[in-house]
Amino acid sequence: MKEKLKTQKMLIADGHHRYETALNYAKENPGDEAKQYVLCTMVSQDDGGLVIRPTHRLIDARTSARPRQSRKYPRP
């Protein structure tokens, strides 16, 4: 799989900050093989079932510090 994907262009639609953090972590720990990997899920952008929704959180400081999902974007 590594060789097959080597020349492919990839788009990170969600999780790009997580991925960059994992790369930096790997660079900071070059002697630790376990820290050279990151878990991800790859999906074809041509997959008709692929849906990317925005994540919005609302915090009402008067009543709670817990985030809640906006009603504008209901869960799937």
ChimeraX commands (.cxc) that place a marker at each C-alpha (Angstrom):
marker #1 position 0.00,0.00,0.00 radius 0.5
marker #1 position 2.86,2.37,0.84 radius 0.5
marker #1 position 4.36,2.00,-2.65 radius 0.5
marker #1 position 0.98,2.37,-4.36 radius 0.5
marker #1 position 0.13,5.57,-2.49 radius 0.5
marker #1 position 3.64,7.02,-2.73 radius 0.5
marker #1 position 2.88,8.99,-5.92 radius 0.5
marker #1 position -0.75,9.83,-5.15 radius 0.5
marker #1 position -1.91,13.27,-4.08 radius 0.5
marker #1 position -3.85,13.19,-0.82 radius 0.5
marker #1 position -6.24,15.72,0.67 radius 0.5
marker #1 position -6.68,15.86,4.43 radius 0.5
marker #1 position -10.23,17.13,4.79 radius 0.5
marker #1 position -10.42,16.75,8.55 radius 0.5
marker #1 position -7.70,16.18,11.09 radius 0.5
marker #1 position -4.92,18.15,9.42 radius 0.5
marker #1 position -3.88,19.70,12.75 radius 0.5
marker #1 position -3.78,16.23,14.33 radius 0.5
marker #1 position -1.66,15.00,11.43 radius 0.5
marker #1 position 0.81,17.90,11.65 radius 0.5
marker #1 position 1.10,17.34,15.40 radius 0.5
marker #1 position 1.81,13.63,14.81 radius 0.5
marker #1 position 4.53,14.51,12.26 radius 0.5
marker #1 position 6.19,16.91,14.71 radius 0.5
marker #1 position 5.94,14.32,17.48 radius 0.5
marker #1 position 7.60,11.72,15.23 radius 0.5
marker #1 position 10.41,14.17,14.38 radius 0.5
marker #1 position 10.96,14.88,18.10 radius 0.5
marker #1 position 11.24,11.13,18.83 radius 0.5
marker #1 position 13.29,9.70,15.93 radius 0.5
marker #1 position 14.55,6.68,17.90 radius 0.5
marker #1 position 11.11,5.49,19.01 radius 0.5
marker #1 position 9.52,3.46,16.21 radius 0.5
marker #1 position 6.08,3.41,17.86 radius 0.5
marker #1 position 5.97,7.21,17.66 radius 0.5
marker #1 position 6.49,7.20,13.88 radius 0.5
marker #1 position 2.88,6.24,13.09 radius 0.5
marker #1 position -0.47,7.99,13.09 radius 0.5
marker #1 position -3.91,6.41,12.86 radius 0.5
marker #1 position -6.09,7.66,10.01 radius 0.5
marker #1 position -9.02,6.70,7.84 radius 0.5
marker #1 position -8.76,7.11,4.09 radius 0.5
marker #1 position -11.87,7.53,1.96 radius 0.5
marker #1 position -12.07,8.21,-1.75 radius 0.5
marker #1 position -13.33,11.72,-2.44 radius 0.5
marker #1 position -15.45,10.13,-5.16 radius 0.5
marker #1 position -17.33,8.05,-2.57 radius 0.5
marker #1 position -20.98,9.08,-2.77 radius 0.5
marker #1 position -21.39,8.34,0.93 radius 0.5
marker #1 position -18.69,10.79,2.00 radius 0.5
marker #1 position -20.20,13.70,3.94 radius 0.5
marker #1 position -18.12,16.34,5.66 radius 0.5
marker #1 position -20.04,18.58,8.01 radius 0.5
marker #1 position -18.80,21.57,9.96 radius 0.5
marker #1 position -18.38,21.14,13.67 radius 0.5
marker #1 position -19.89,24.00,15.61 radius 0.5
marker #1 position -20.02,24.12,19.37 radius 0.5
marker #1 position -22.02,26.53,21.46 radius 0.5
marker #1 position -21.09,27.42,25.00 radius 0.5
marker #1 position -23.53,29.26,27.23 radius 0.5
marker #1 position -21.35,30.65,30.00 radius 0.5
marker #1 position -24.42,31.50,32.06 radius 0.5
marker #1 position -25.56,27.91,32.45 radius 0.5
marker #1 position -22.81,25.53,31.50 radius 0.5
marker #1 position -19.24,25.24,30.32 radius 0.5
marker #1 position -20.06,22.07,28.40 radius 0.5
marker #1 position -20.18,22.44,24.61 radius 0.5
marker #1 position -23.36,21.44,22.86 radius 0.5
marker #1 position -24.00,20.84,19.21 radius 0.5
marker #1 position -25.78,23.53,17.22 radius 0.5
marker #1 position -29.35,22.65,16.25 radius 0.5
marker #1 position -28.60,24.13,12.84 radius 0.5
marker #1 position -26.38,21.12,12.06 radius 0.5
marker #1 position -28.17,18.03,13.40 radius 0.5
marker #1 position -26.32,14.79,13.88 radius 0.5
marker #1 position -26.47,12.34,10.96 radius 0.5
marker link #1:1,2 radius 0.2
marker link #1:2,3 radius 0.2
marker link #1:3,4 radius 0.2
marker link #1:4,5 radius 0.2
marker link #1:5,6 radius 0.2
marker link #1:6,7 radius 0.2
marker link #1:7,8 radius 0.2
marker link #1:8,9 radius 0.2
marker link #1:9,10 radius 0.2
marker link #1:10,11 radius 0.2
marker link #1:11,12 radius 0.2
marker link #1:12,13 radius 0.2
marker link #1:13,14 radius 0.2
marker link #1:14,15 radius 0.2
marker link #1:15,16 radius 0.2
marker link #1:16,17 radius 0.2
marker link #1:17,18 radius 0.2
marker link #1:18,19 radius 0.2
marker link #1:19,20 radius 0.2
marker link #1:20,21 radius 0.2
marker link #1:21,22 radius 0.2
marker link #1:22,23 radius 0.2
marker link #1:23,24 radius 0.2
marker link #1:24,25 radius 0.2
marker link #1:25,26 radius 0.2
marker link #1:26,27 radius 0.2
marker link #1:27,28 radius 0.2
marker link #1:28,29 radius 0.2
marker link #1:29,30 radius 0.2
marker link #1:30,31 radius 0.2
marker link #1:31,32 radius 0.2
marker link #1:32,33 radius 0.2
marker link #1:33,34 radius 0.2
marker link #1:34,35 radius 0.2
marker link #1:35,36 radius 0.2
marker link #1:36,37 radius 0.2
marker link #1:37,38 radius 0.2
marker link #1:38,39 radius 0.2
marker link #1:39,40 radius 0.2
marker link #1:40,41 radius 0.2
marker link #1:41,42 radius 0.2
marker link #1:42,43 radius 0.2
marker link #1:43,44 radius 0.2
marker link #1:44,45 radius 0.2
marker link #1:45,46 radius 0.2
marker link #1:46,47 radius 0.2
marker link #1:47,48 radius 0.2
marker link #1:48,49 radius 0.2
marker link #1:49,50 radius 0.2
marker link #1:50,51 radius 0.2
marker link #1:51,52 radius 0.2
marker link #1:52,53 radius 0.2
marker link #1:53,54 radius 0.2
marker link #1:54,55 radius 0.2
marker link #1:55,56 radius 0.2
marker link #1:56,57 radius 0.2
marker link #1:57,58 radius 0.2
marker link #1:58,59 radius 0.2
marker link #1:59,60 radius 0.2
marker link #1:60,61 radius 0.2
marker link #1:61,62 radius 0.2
marker link #1:62,63 radius 0.2
marker link #1:63,64 radius 0.2
marker link #1:64,65 radius 0.2
marker link #1:65,66 radius 0.2
marker link #1:66,67 radius 0.2
marker link #1:67,68 radius 0.2
marker link #1:68,69 radius 0.2
marker link #1:69,70 radius 0.2
marker link #1:70,71 radius 0.2
marker link #1:71,72 radius 0.2
marker link #1:72,73 radius 0.2
marker link #1:73,74 radius 0.2
marker link #1:74,75 radius 0.2
marker link #1:75,76 radius 0.2
view
